[in-house]
């Protein structure tokens, strides 16, 4: 697995940083839906839950990218 840098307007960016931004975007959408549906009322410590969910989403994006050979 070899991730290469992405040229973003002349600045080389590590692909992991783009994956982190994508994972945060997915987490943001989930948080909006969960807040609207009232799912966070049943969670004992929402901050810890969000950190764990962010890491799960980020890991899934990294593994999916690596398995599909989509070097961002």
C-alpha positions as CSV (number, residue, x, y, z in Angstrom):
1,X,0.0,0.0,0.0
2,X,1.6,3.2,-1.2
3,X,-0.2,6.5,-0.9
4,X,1.3,9.3,-3.0
5,X,1.0,13.0,-2.3
6,X,-1.8,15.0,-3.9
7,X,-0.9,18.2,-5.7
8,X,-3.4,20.8,-4.5
9,X,-2.8,24.1,-6.3
10,X,0.9,23.6,-6.1
11,X,1.0,22.4,-2.6
12,X,1.7,18.7,-2.0
13,X,-0.8,17.3,0.6
14,X,-0.6,13.9,2.3
15,X,-3.6,11.8,1.3
16,X,-4.2,11.0,4.9
17,X,-5.2,14.6,5.5
18,X,-7.8,14.5,2.8
19,X,-9.2,11.3,4.2
20,X,-9.4,13.0,7.6
21,X,-11.3,15.9,6.2
22,X,-13.7,13.4,4.4
23,X,-14.2,11.5,7.6
24,X,-15.0,14.7,9.5
25,X,-17.6,15.5,6.8
26,X,-19.3,12.1,7.2
27,X,-19.2,12.6,11.0
28,X,-20.7,16.0,10.6
29,X,-23.6,14.7,8.6
30,X,-24.2,11.8,11.0
31,X,-24.1,14.3,13.9
32,X,-26.8,16.5,12.3
33,X,-29.1,13.4,11.7
34,X,-28.5,12.0,15.2
35,X,-29.2,15.3,16.8
36,X,-32.4,15.8,14.8
37,X,-33.6,12.3,15.6
38,X,-32.7,12.5,19.3
39,X,-30.2,9.6,19.2
40,X,-27.6,11.5,21.4
41,X,-30.1,11.4,24.3
42,X,-29.4,7.7,24.8
43,X,-25.6,8.0,24.8
44,X,-23.9,8.4,28.1
45,X,-20.9,10.4,27.0
46,X,-21.5,11.9,23.5
47,X,-17.9,13.3,23.1
48,X,-16.3,10.0,23.6
49,X,-18.8,8.4,21.2
50,X,-18.0,11.0,18.5
51,X,-14.3,10.4,18.8
52,X,-14.8,6.7,18.5
53,X,-17.1,7.1,15.6
54,X,-14.7,9.4,13.9
55,X,-11.9,6.9,14.2
56,X,-14.1,4.1,12.9
57,X,-15.1,6.2,9.8
58,X,-11.5,7.2,9.2
59,X,-10.3,3.6,9.4
60,X,-13.1,2.5,7.0
61,X,-12.1,5.2,4.5
62,X,-8.4,4.3,4.7
63,X,-9.0,0.5,4.4
64,X,-11.5,1.0,1.5
65,X,-9.1,3.2,-0.3
66,X,-6.2,0.8,0.2
67,X,-8.3,-2.2,-0.9
68,X,-9.6,-0.5,-4.0
69,X,-6.1,0.8,-4.9
70,X,-7.6,4.4,-5.2
71,X,-4.5,6.3,-4.2
72,X,-6.1,9.6,-3.5
